[in-house]
Amino acid sequence: MKLTGKTAVYGIIGHPVKHSLSPLMQTAAFEALGIDAVYVPFNLAPQNLKEGIEGLRVLGVRGFNVTVPHKEQVAELVDFLEGDAEFLGAVNTVKNEEGQLTGYNTDAEGFLRSLLEEGVELEGKKALMFGAGGAARAVGYALLKGGVKFLHVVNRSFPKAKALGELLSRRGNVLVYPLRDSVVETLLDEADIIVNTTSLGLHPQDPQLFDYSKIPEEKVVVDIIYNPPLTPLLKAAKERGCKVINGLGMLIHQGAVAFEIWTGQKAPVKVMREVLEGELYG
């Protein structure tokens, strides 16, 4: 790549950020469409966040993604919030237009696009979601936005689930439950789509969310973890004849939406997928 004074600069802020796959994915997208741009990771500690945002603004960085632990704080530091970001109170994408920063949240739209890509229909369905953290906020919102009739949220910390339920109930029908085997078994039978937004399954020694032998046949089961590609939850669901989806599609499509916000061009999703699959799965 030839860098000149005309080369646009984009990036990602987080702490830590060296593990991020966004530079690989977005760089491939820029190159595929012949866009004169670079994408840089910026490790930004929480105590330096405000100054860091102002630095990106005045230096003319055209746009940047936001990852943990900054999504909620950045929502308070930008000039404008787009609809999803305003509702969720979290920003994962910022566009800089002549010094004016607009915050977006592409996680929800990315999750929806990943399900659409897999042919999953949400309208009028019942969803069961595990987790009540930041990812659950975006995924639960996406499910309701996509037309889910009822959303059941299960979490080990019931107060945290209740707080999430209060937020999401502004979009639709939401009920929250503590993580108990008897409750989960009933909810599994009623659900059309089952989603894990927790980190359980990321490591081989992680305990099961629930008894996976209780997964009914022919459900749609989603785990937003993308590495390993088949978590224990997805392996068990696949053995039960369920349609299984991991989190790679969400990762790709949230990045694709950000790319489209910045450039106004349709993202080369196929290229983005190929480069990530090559990096993650060889």
C-alpha positions in Angstrom: 0.0 0.0 0.0 1.2 3.5 -0.9 0.6 6.0 1.8 0.2 9.7 0.9 -1.3 12.9 2.4 -4.6 11.8 0.9 -4.8 8.5 2.7 -7.7 8.3 5.1 -7.1 7.0 8.6 -9.6 4.8 10.5 -9.0 2.6 13.5 -10.2 0.9 16.7 -9.9 1.9 20.3 -9.9 -0.4 23.3 -7.9 -1.7 26.2 -6.4 -4.1 25.4 -6.8 -4.0 21.6 -3.9 -6.0 20.2 -6.1 -9.1 19.9 -8.7 -7.3 17.7 -9.4 -8.8 14.2 -10.9 -5.6 13.0 -7.6 -4.3 11.4 -7.3 -7.4 9.4 -11.0 -7.4 8.3 -11.3 -3.7 7.5 -7.9 -3.4 5.7 -9.0 -6.3 3.4 -12.3 -4.5 2.8 -10.5 -1.2 1.9 -8.1 -3.0 -0.4 -10.9 -5.0 -2.1 -12.7 -1.8 -3.1 -9.5 0.2 -3.9 -10.1 2.7 -1.1 -7.1 4.8 -0.1 -7.3 4.2 3.6 -5.5 2.6 6.6 -7.0 1.0 9.7 -5.0 1.3 12.9 -5.4 -0.2 16.4 -5.2 2.4 19.2 -4.6 1.0 22.7 -6.4 3.6 24.9 -6.5 3.2 28.7 -9.7 4.2 30.4 -8.1 7.2 32.2 -7.0 8.6 28.9 -10.3 8.1 27.0 -11.6 11.6 26.9 -8.2 13.0 25.7 -7.9 10.2 23.3 -11.2 10.8 21.7 -10.4 14.5 21.3 -7.1 13.6 19.7 -8.8 11.4 17.1 -11.2 14.2 16.5 -8.6 17.0 15.9 -6.3 14.7 13.9 -9.0 14.0 11.4 -9.3 10.2 11.9 -12.3 9.6 9.7 -13.9 6.9 11.8 -13.1 4.3 14.5 -14.6 1.3 16.1 -14.9 1.0 19.9 -14.4 -2.2 21.9 -14.3 -3.0 25.6 -14.2 -1.3 28.0 -15.1 1.9 26.3 -18.5 1.5 24.6 -20.7 3.1 27.3 -18.3 5.9 28.0 -17.8 6.9 24.4 -21.6 7.3 24.1 -21.2 10.2 26.5 -18.3 11.8 24.6 -19.6 12.0 21.0 -21.6 14.9 19.7 -24.5 12.9 18.3 -26.0 9.4 18.8 -27.7 7.5 16.1 -30.9 5.6 17.1 -29.6 2.1 18.1 -26.7 3.7 20.0 -29.0 6.1 21.8 -31.3 3.3 22.9 -28.5 1.0 24.0 -26.4 3.7 25.6 -23.4 2.1 23.9 -21.3 3.0 20.9 -19.1 0.7 18.9 -18.6 2.8 15.8 -17.9 6.6 15.4 -17.9 8.7 12.3 -15.9 11.9 12.2 -17.3 14.6 9.8 -15.3 17.7 10.0 -14.8 17.4 13.7 -18.3 16.4 14.5 -18.5 12.9 16.0 -21.5 10.7 15.6 -21.8 7.5 17.6 -23.5 4.3 16.2 -24.0 0.8 17.5 -23.7 -1.8 14.7 -23.7 -4.8 17.0 -27.5 -5.2 16.8 -27.7 -4.8 13.1 -24.7 -7.1 12.6 -26.4 -9.8 14.6 -29.6 -9.4 12.6 -27.7 -9.6 9.3 -25.9 -12.7 10.5 -29.2 -14.5 11.1 -30.7 -13.3 7.9 -27.7 -14.7 6.1 -28.4 -18.1 7.6 -32.1 -17.9 6.7 -33.4 -17.5 10.2 -36.9 -16.0 10.5 -37.6 -14.0 13.7 -41.1 -12.6 13.1 -43.5 -13.9 15.7 -41.0 -16.4 17.2 -40.0 -17.0 20.9 -36.4 -16.5 21.9 -34.5 -17.7 24.9 -31.3 -15.7 25.7 -28.6 -16.5 28.2 -26.7 -13.6 29.7 -27.3 -10.0 30.7 -24.1 -8.2 29.8 -23.2 -5.7 27.1 -23.5 -8.3 24.3 -26.9 -9.4 25.6 -28.1 -5.8 25.5 -27.4 -5.6 21.8 -28.5 -9.1 20.9 -31.7 -8.9 22.9 -32.5 -5.5 21.2 -31.8 -7.1 17.8 -34.1 -10.0 18.5 -36.9 -7.7 19.4 -36.2 -5.4 16.6 -36.3 -8.3 14.2 -39.8 -9.3 15.2 -39.4 -11.8 18.1 -42.8 -12.0 19.9 -41.4 -13.0 23.3 -37.9 -12.7 24.7 -37.0 -14.8 27.8 -33.7 -13.7 29.5 -31.9 -16.1 31.9 -28.9 -15.0 33.9 -27.0 -16.2 37.0 -27.4 -12.7 38.5 -31.1 -12.0 38.6 -30.8 -8.3 39.5 -28.6 -7.8 36.4 -31.2 -9.7 34.3 -33.9 -7.5 35.7 -32.1 -4.3 34.8 -31.6 -5.6 31.2 -35.3 -6.6 31.1 -36.4 -3.1 32.1 -34.4 -1.6 29.2 -35.5 -4.2 26.6 -39.1 -4.1 27.6 -39.3 -0.7 25.9 -39.0 -2.6 22.6 -41.2 -5.6 23.3 -42.3 -8.5 25.5 -39.5 -9.5 27.9 -39.5 -11.8 30.9 -36.4 -12.5 33.0 -35.5 -15.6 35.1 -32.8 -16.8 37.4 -30.6 -19.6 36.1 -32.3 -22.7 37.5 -32.5 -26.1 35.8 -36.2 -26.5 36.2 -36.9 -23.1 34.7 -34.5 -23.5 31.9 -35.9 -26.9 30.8 -39.4 -25.4 30.5 -38.1 -22.4 28.5 -36.1 -24.6 26.2 -39.2 -26.4 25.1 -41.1 -23.1 24.4 -38.3 -21.4 22.5 -37.8 -21.3 18.8 -34.3 -19.8 19.0 -31.8 -20.2 21.8 -28.9 -17.7 22.1 -25.8 -17.7 24.3 -24.3 -14.2 24.9 -22.1 -15.3 27.8 -18.4 -16.2 27.6 -19.1 -19.7 28.8 -17.7 -22.1 26.1 -14.8 -20.0 25.2 -12.4 -22.3 27.2 -12.5 -26.1 27.3 -12.7 -26.1 31.1 -15.8 -23.9 31.2 -18.9 -25.4 32.9 -22.1 -25.9 30.9 -24.7 -23.1 30.9 -27.3 -25.8 31.6 -27.7 -29.5 30.9 -27.2 -29.6 27.1 -28.8 -33.0 26.8 -32.1 -31.2 27.4 -31.9 -29.2 24.2 -35.0 -30.1 22.1 -34.5 -31.2 18.6 -34.7 -28.9 15.6 -34.2 -25.6 17.3 -32.1 -22.7 16.1 -29.1 -22.4 18.5 -26.7 -19.4 18.4 -23.5 -18.8 20.3 -21.9 -15.4 19.8 -18.5 -17.0 20.5 -16.7 -17.5 17.2 -13.5 -19.2 18.3 -13.8 -22.2 18.8 -16.2 -22.4 15.8 -18.2 -25.1 17.6 -18.6 -24.5 21.3 -19.8 -27.3 23.6 -23.3 -25.8 23.3 -23.2 -25.8 19.5 -21.8 -29.3 19.4 -24.5 -30.7 21.6 -27.2 -28.8 19.6 -25.9 -30.0 16.3 -26.0 -33.6 17.6 -29.7 -33.0 18.4 -30.4 -32.0 14.9 -30.6 -28.2 15.5 -29.5 -25.5 13.2 -26.3 -24.0 14.8 -24.8 -20.6 14.2 -21.6 -19.2 15.8 -20.6 -15.6 16.3 -18.4 -15.1 13.3 -21.3 -13.8 11.2 -22.1 -11.2 13.8 -18.4 -10.1 14.0 -18.3 -9.8 10.2 -21.6 -8.0 9.7 -21.1 -5.5 12.6 -17.8 -4.6 10.8 -19.5 -4.4 7.5 -22.2 -2.0 8.8 -19.4 0.2 10.2 -17.6 0.1 6.8 -20.8 1.2 5.1 -21.3 4.1 7.5 -17.8 5.4 7.0 -17.5 5.0 3.2 -21.1 5.0 1.8 -20.2 1.8 -0.1 -21.5 -1.7 0.2 -19.0 -3.7 2.2 -17.3 -6.7 0.5 -18.6 -9.2 3.0 -17.3 -12.2 1.2 -13.7 -10.8 1.3 -14.1 -10.0 5.0 -15.3 -13.5 5.8 -12.5 -15.2 3.8 -9.8 -13.2 5.6 -11.2 -13.9 9.0 -11.8 -17.6 8.4 -8.3 -17.9 7.1 -6.9 -16.2 10.2 -9.1 -18.1 12.8 -9.6 -21.5 11.3 -6.7 -21.9 8.8 
